[in-house]
């Protein structure tokens, strides 16, 4: 049984995949509560599936790009569970998961882009071909700089319609599609390390200046 979860966006998503398809999927309802919601959602998913942690055979986790705090919660949880249970953990770019779902759902035809909220009035964006293979990115910049007339998947399109006039679904990453992406090897599998495109706001203080 594969446990998948993504914490790269404001809402946490968790799913279980039995090798054939997704059997349980849950998402949080409170934005920016990654630390509070991830563990209970995992526990609920395991209970719904009638299994315990020791029944898990692998873990899939979204590696972003996304906010520092949310990614840290998901990746630390994934690495810790994998270490304790002695099972593999696979990371996937969160934008790739949205691209795979868009292709499989028939939401796009031809090349397209995926854009998610990067805060600071910026977006994370990557470009894909008609099969969902990444062609460029991910990048982070102002919507006006990354503007495109191609179809745009993800909540970035809805937030900045002047830059992305052709908005299509899905809008937020699904742990169910993360699980399918890993199981079917539909995207590059990465180490469970955060995909940061800019430095976190919190930085270590610099060397103190000498007192004259």
Secondary structure, 3 states (H helix, E strand, C coil): CEEEEECCCCCCEEEEECCCCEEEEEECCCCCCHHHHHHHHHHHHHHHHCCCHHHCCEEEEECCCCCHHHHHHHHHHHHHHHHHHCCEEEEECHHHHHHHHHHHCCCCCCCEEEEEECCCCEEEEEEECCCCCEEEEEEEEEHHHHCCCCCEECHHHHHCCCCCCCEECCCCCCHHHHHHHHHCCCCCCECCCCCCCCCCCCCCCCCCCCCC
